[in-house]
Amino acid sequence: MAPTYSDAGGSHAPDRRVRTRCRSLERPRSRRARAGARRWCTYEDPVTGGPLAGDALAEYLAALVAGFPDVHFDLVSFAATSDTTAALQWVMRGTNAGPTPAGPATGLTVDLPGADVIDYDPVSDRVARVVGDFDTATMLRQLRQ
């Protein structure tokens, strides 16, 4: 079983609710996780072209799962950076068994390190924003081996 975001970082989370909501990001294959993300945050990374929310975010996650049906994110570290923000490092692992924007399925696996910065809104009691980063060139190299 892959570790969840709650498995790392000890008791230094800015809020337990941040950790709870981060678990959904670890399991994007779950329909429940995609529905939850639709309700509680905006997300952006190097390939989104800007922040995504609502149905656009759910579609982005569905496309990720279509390209990598076994995708999972293993947590490397989790650290509170303030009372309402946290930073985490992760490794995305999965087999490219479906089409991606980079091309058709290759059958190759990715082992892609990355990081997220998470903003928590205590007034609405939700993760409000996630900004992810990873090296797209590394991912493309792994898919073209």
C-alpha positions in Angstrom: 0.0 0.0 0.0 1.4 3.4 -1.0 1.9 5.9 1.8 -0.6 8.7 2.0 0.3 12.4 2.6 -0.6 11.9 6.2 2.2 9.3 6.7 5.0 11.9 6.7 6.0 15.0 8.6 5.1 14.1 12.1 2.8 16.6 14.0 3.9 19.7 12.2 1.0 20.1 9.8 -0.6 23.5 9.7 -3.9 21.8 10.4 -5.1 18.2 10.4 -7.7 19.1 7.8 -4.9 20.0 5.3 -3.5 16.4 5.7 -6.9 14.9 5.4 -7.6 16.7 2.1 -4.1 15.9 0.8 -5.0 12.2 0.9 -7.3 12.8 -2.1 -4.3 14.1 -4.1 -2.4 10.8 -3.4 -5.2 8.8 -5.0 -6.4 10.6 -8.1 -7.8 7.4 -9.6 -10.6 7.5 -7.1 -13.9 9.0 -8.5 -14.5 10.3 -5.0 -11.1 12.1 -5.0 -11.8 13.8 -8.3 -15.3 14.9 -7.1 -13.8 16.2 -3.9 -11.1 18.2 -5.8 -13.9 19.7 -7.9 -15.4 21.2 -4.7 -12.4 22.3 -2.7 -9.5 23.8 -4.5 -7.8 25.3 -7.5 -4.8 23.4 -8.9 -2.0 24.4 -11.3 1.2 22.8 -12.4 3.6 23.2 -15.4 1.2 21.7 -17.9 -2.2 23.1 -16.8 -1.7 26.5 -18.5 -2.9 28.2 -15.3 -5.2 27.4 -12.3 -7.9 24.8 -12.8 -11.0 24.4 -10.7 -14.4 22.7 -10.8 -15.1 20.5 -13.9 -11.8 21.6 -15.6 -9.9 20.1 -12.6 -11.9 17.0 -12.6 -11.3 16.5 -16.4 -7.5 17.1 -15.8 -7.4 14.4 -13.2 -9.5 12.1 -15.4 -7.0 12.6 -18.2 -4.1 11.8 -15.9 -5.7 8.6 -14.8 -6.5 7.7 -18.5 -2.9 8.0 -19.4 -1.6 6.4 -16.2 -4.3 4.0 -14.9 -2.1 2.8 -12.0 -0.9 6.3 -11.0 -0.1 7.0 -7.4 1.9 9.6 -5.5 4.3 8.5 -2.8 5.0 11.2 -0.2 8.6 12.1 0.5 8.1 15.0 2.9 5.4 17.2 4.3 6.2 20.5 6.2 4.0 23.3 7.5 5.3 26.6 6.3 2.7 28.7 8.3 -0.6 28.2 10.0 -2.3 28.0 6.6 0.3 26.7 4.2 2.3 23.6 3.7 4.8 22.2 1.3 5.3 18.6 0.3 7.6 16.6 -1.9 6.2 13.6 -3.7 7.1 11.0 -6.4 4.5 10.2 -9.1 4.7 6.6 -10.2 2.7 4.9 -12.9 2.7 3.1 -16.2 1.7 5.0 -19.4 -1.0 2.7 -20.6 -3.2 5.3 -22.3 -2.8 8.4 -24.4 -1.3 11.6 -23.0 -0.8 15.1 -24.5 2.8 13.8 -25.2 1.5 11.1 -27.4 0.1 7.5 -27.5 0.7 5.0 -24.7 4.2 3.8 -24.5 3.9 1.1 -21.8 6.8 2.7 -20.0 6.8 3.8 -16.4 7.4 7.1 -14.8 9.2 7.8 -11.6 8.7 11.6 -11.5 9.7 13.7 -8.4 7.7 16.9 -7.7 6.4 19.2 -5.1 3.2 21.0 -4.1 2.6 24.2 -2.1 -0.8 24.0 -0.4 -2.9 27.0 0.8 -5.6 26.2 3.4 -8.5 28.6 4.0 -9.5 28.2 7.7 -12.7 30.4 7.2 -14.2 28.0 4.6 -12.3 25.0 6.2 -10.9 23.8 2.9 -7.8 23.5 0.9 -8.1 26.6 -1.4 -5.1 26.3 -3.7 -2.5 23.7 -4.7 0.5 24.7 -6.9 2.4 21.7 -8.1 5.8 21.6 -9.8 7.7 18.9 -11.6 10.2 18.7 -14.5 8.3 18.0 -17.7 11.5 17.2 -19.5 12.2 14.4 -17.1 8.7 13.0 -17.6 9.1 13.1 -21.4 12.5 11.4 -21.2 11.1 8.6 -19.2 8.2 8.1 -21.7 10.6 8.0 -24.7 13.2 5.5 -23.4 
